Amino acid sequence: MAIDNETVKRIAFLSRLKIDEDKIDNAKIEFNNILNWIEQLNEVNTDNVEPLEAVNEFNLPLREDNVTAGNQREAVLFNAPDAEYGYFVVPKVVE
């Protein structure tokens, strides 16, 4: 699978990246290198390899769950740039 300039522009748009027109060819090369590396990984035989849960042998110690003071909506929203109806107001990100 090869990436072309239009695909680079589409990926940049979807990931909210700004890629200048003079850098599109470099990005295309980088994307193609990444895809080639993934194809090499797909060639590795993993038939008899157990899935890995963690790279180390020990589990992290768990802490006790302690109930802390709750119902502090006003204190939490005090420093919010914008709040409405007791919730944070954020810019729309889905088109």
Helices and strands as residue ranges (DSSP letters): H 5-14, G 21-23, H 24-42, H 73-77, E 83-84, E 87-88
